[in-house]
Amino acid sequence: MQRRTTGTHRHANPQPRPKGELLWVHATTPERYQALCDIGRRLKSLRPDLSVLASWDSELRLTGTVGCDLPIGPLAEDTTAETRAFLDHWQPDVCIWTGPPTRRNLLRQLRERNIGVLLADLTEAEVPNRASRWLPDQRKRLLEGLNCILTPSPAVQDTLVRAGYPAERIEIAGPLRMSAIPPGCNHDELTALQQALGSRPVWLAAHVKRSELPTVLDAHRKALQLLHRLLLVVAMDSYDDLGKARQQLRDSGLSVADWEAGETPEDHNQVLLADGDDLGLWYRLSPVALVASSLNPAALGQSPLDAAALGSAILHGPGIHAHRDLYERLTAAGAARAIGTEDALSDAVVDLSAPDKAARMALAGWQSVTESAATTDTLMEKVQDLLDQREDSHAGA
């Protein structure tokens, strides 16, 4: 059948459908979008011919989010013609939907085309209301094409079962959030550094822009007045800035060890200079981490997921626009702290040198970023099962 070239993504000339398997994800919040694209990235590493198509609600404003092959934007109205055109063109193999399952035309046509649909992260506010207590409950028919519904709420599960949706196709799962796959490290190097440093306090400035280095170093100098053995690990954001950073450090008056030159920190060294390739090592070594590239209020910032997953109490500046939801979640959990000035950074480093304070923040961060890992794994497993079933059915056709 000839594919149509118009669809519900509001683009006059949509891109062609890529060859191979196509996963369609639909998001209603920036955090869900990031989590769904992360699931897509992981699945692509397992299924190289998989492409990811992403749509989102018209009210959603995404900033700095990346990861999907085809971020097509908001869907158009739920009419029969628009829905048919969309599905004719893109021909998705599987869909992960988030948000209210209220698009009747879309759900019906997905069911008729035998396209697997997983409804993830359904909250109480997103459950469709019963049209009338005096009429038969139509929600079962609306939802019957869904292969599985994942919800963090037992109340949602009860409501759907009462509406007639099969209980065996409802699963309680944590909220859908982006989970971390933290970078590894050389464990021999980690052990050697831990033994060499002993009980010496360490903090990390990660993803440091060259323009941020003077602020970081001045904050370290102030902290050294109270913590004389404090070591700062500086991991530059760009390898290209290492040369100029070395010169800035030579001019700073601080005693520096250069990791790239094969040097390890001695007792008299106050700063260890590194690039960003070994962040898995530095996060594991440092109870406190400034996630830099954030000191400029206009900056997009860097993701705090790796720092949280590897046990660092997180400090950050105001420039976090690309990852604001993540930082707000970590702040609410007690795992992250905003610093707006050089003095605030110095004060926070000194305050968190108390091991119990840093440990509480680190535990809160780890719990926050790993709570959705099981949900991610479940969705990945179910998507792969549906893709395999579809492939088997096509092979047998």
Number of C-alpha atoms within 10 A of each C-alpha: 4 6 14 13 17 20 22 24 21 15 15 10 10 17 13 10 16 16 9 11 19 21 23 23 26 25 24 19 18 22 19 22 27 22 20 29 25 20 22 26 18 15 20 16 10 11 14 10 13 20 22 24 22 23 21 25 16 11 9 14 11 15 12 10 14 13 17 23 16 16 19 17 21 20 19 16 15 16 14 14 12 20 24 19 19 23 20 17 20 22 19 22 22 23 23 20 23 26 20 15 18 16 13 15 18 20 22 19 16 23 17 10 13 13 22 24 24 22 22 26 23 24 19 16 10 14 17 16 11 13 11 9 7 7 8 11 16 15 19 16 14 18 24 16 19 22 16 22 26 25 23 19 17 15 12 21 24 13 14 20 16 13 17 15 21 15 14 9 14 20 17 16 22 18 21 26 24 24 22 20 13 15 15 12 16 10 11 9 11 16 11 12 15 14 10 14 16 9 9 14 22 21 26 28 26 24 22 25 19 18 12 17 18 16 17 20 21 16 20 26 20 17 22 18 11 10 16 12 18 22 25 24 25 25 25 25 21 14 13 11 14 18 9 11 22 16 10 15 19 12 9 14 9 15 15 23 22 16 15 12 9 7 12 16 20 15 12 12 16 21 24 22 22 24 22 16 15 14 22 18 18 26 27 20 23 22 27 28 28 30 24 30 26 25 25 17 14 11 16 18 24 20 17 25 23 22 31 28 24 26 25 31 30 27 25 24 21 20 20 26 17 19 21 19 14 21 23 16 15 24 18 13 15 18 27 27 20 17 19 16 14 18 16 13 25 21 17 19 29 20 13 19 21 12 12 10 13 23 19 16 25 25 19 22 29 22 15 22 22 19 17 20 17 15 24 23 13 14 21 15 13 17 23 15 13 19 20 12 13 18 14 11 10 9 8 7 6
